[in-house]
Amino acid sequence: MGETKVSDVASRRLVILDCNSSIQEIAETMAAKRVSAVVLADSGRPVGILTERDLARQVCAKDLTPSKTPATALMSAPVVAVGGDSKMEDAAERMVKSGVRHLAVEGEKHKLVGMITATDFAWYMGKKAFGESSVLDLLYPYEEFGEEMP
């Protein structure tokens, strides 16, 4: 993966919600913002991450009522993060060792500024293997770090 930094690949589309939000509120926000994970905070401090996979596997499997279930019942904690200046190789290793598919990206003073996902790694590796124009661009529309999708 070379010297590419996480900030060269990660998305700034970070959504932070209160950890006491209901699963229904979170799912609605994820759909509206078109994100696959949200960071959950308590008094502004990140305490966990909740993903689409968590929703799909846990809500149905546990027969939970989304409008009455708080995020704290399903979230992964603590937040696993990586610095934006970290090399992609180090971030991939951290993701594998932590057993997660989403890493929060930290900027200065450990402030969360984005998210990098397993899909981002696949997109990046596809670019490296197939060049700038690949079928992955058609399958996975990608926004540059710092840009927002409509």
C-alpha positions in Angstrom: 0.0 0.0 0.0 3.1 2.2 0.0 3.2 5.6 1.5 -0.4 6.6 0.9 -2.0 8.1 4.0 -5.4 7.3 5.4 -6.5 10.9 4.8 -5.9 10.3 1.0 -8.6 7.6 1.0 -10.9 8.2 4.0 -14.2 9.9 3.8 -15.0 13.0 5.8 -18.6 12.0 5.9 -18.6 11.4 9.6 -21.9 11.3 11.4 -21.9 11.6 15.2 -25.1 11.0 17.2 -26.0 10.8 20.8 -25.5 7.3 22.2 -29.0 7.5 23.7 -30.6 7.8 20.3 -32.9 5.0 19.4 -31.9 2.4 16.8 -34.8 3.7 14.6 -33.4 7.3 14.7 -30.0 6.0 13.9 -31.2 3.9 11.0 -33.2 6.8 9.6 -30.1 9.1 9.8 -27.8 6.5 8.2 -30.2 6.2 5.3 -30.7 10.0 4.9 -26.9 10.7 5.1 -26.0 7.6 3.0 -23.4 6.3 5.5 -22.8 2.7 6.7 -21.8 3.7 10.2 -22.2 6.4 12.8 -20.1 7.4 15.8 -22.0 7.5 19.0 -21.1 10.1 21.6 -21.9 10.8 25.2 -21.6 14.5 26.1 -19.7 15.1 22.9 -17.1 12.3 23.7 -17.0 9.4 21.2 -18.0 6.2 23.0 -18.9 3.7 20.3 -19.7 2.9 16.7 -22.9 1.4 15.2 -22.9 0.0 11.7 -25.5 -1.2 9.2 -24.2 -4.7 9.9 -24.9 -4.3 13.6 -28.5 -3.2 12.8 -29.1 -6.1 10.3 -27.7 -8.8 12.5 -28.7 -7.7 16.0 -32.1 -6.1 15.7 -33.7 -9.0 13.9 -31.8 -11.7 15.7 -32.7 -10.3 19.1 -36.3 -9.3 18.0 -35.7 -5.8 19.2 -38.1 -2.9 18.8 -36.0 -0.2 17.0 -38.0 2.8 18.4 -37.5 1.6 21.9 -33.9 0.3 21.8 -31.0 2.7 22.6 -27.8 2.6 20.5 -25.9 1.6 23.6 -27.5 -1.8 23.4 -25.8 -2.6 20.1 -22.8 -0.3 19.7 -19.3 -1.5 19.5 -17.1 0.2 22.1 -14.6 1.7 22.4 -14.2 3.6 19.1 -11.3 2.2 17.2 -9.5 5.0 15.5 -6.5 5.8 13.3 -4.7 9.0 12.6 -5.2 10.6 9.2 -1.5 10.7 8.7 -1.1 7.0 9.3 -0.1 4.8 6.4 -2.8 2.7 4.8 -0.9 -0.4 5.6 -0.9 0.5 9.3 -4.7 1.2 9.2 -5.4 -2.1 7.5 -3.4 -3.9 10.1 -5.3 -2.1 12.9 -8.6 -2.9 11.3 -7.8 -6.6 11.0 -6.3 -6.9 14.6 -9.3 -5.1 16.0 -11.8 -7.2 14.0 -13.7 -4.1 12.7 -14.7 -2.9 9.3 -14.9 0.8 10.2 -12.1 2.9 11.6 -12.7 6.5 12.9 -10.1 8.9 11.5 -8.5 11.3 13.9 -7.1 14.7 13.0 -5.2 17.1 15.3 -5.7 16.7 19.0 -7.5 13.4 18.4 -10.6 15.1 17.0 -12.6 12.7 14.8 -12.6 14.0 11.2 -13.7 11.0 9.1 -14.2 7.3 8.7 -12.4 4.7 6.6 -14.1 1.4 5.8 -13.2 -2.0 4.4 -14.9 -0.8 1.2 -12.6 2.1 1.1 -9.6 -0.3 1.3 -11.1 -2.4 -1.6 -11.6 0.8 -3.7 -8.0 1.9 -3.0 -6.5 -1.5 -3.8 -8.6 -1.6 -7.0 -7.2 1.8 -8.0 -3.6 0.5 -7.3 -4.2 -2.7 -9.3 -6.3 -1.4 -12.3 -5.2 2.2 -12.5 -7.3 5.4 -12.3 -10.2 4.2 -14.4 -11.6 0.9 -13.2 -14.9 -1.0 -12.9 -14.8 -0.2 -9.2 -15.5 3.5 -10.0 -18.8 2.4 -11.5 -19.7 0.1 -8.7 -18.6 2.4 -5.9 -18.9 6.1 -6.5 -16.2 7.6 -4.3 -15.8 11.1 -2.9 -12.4 12.5 -2.2 -11.4 13.2 1.4 -13.0 16.5 2.3 -15.7 16.5 -0.3 -19.4 15.8 0.5 -21.7 13.8 -1.7 -25.1 15.4 -2.4 
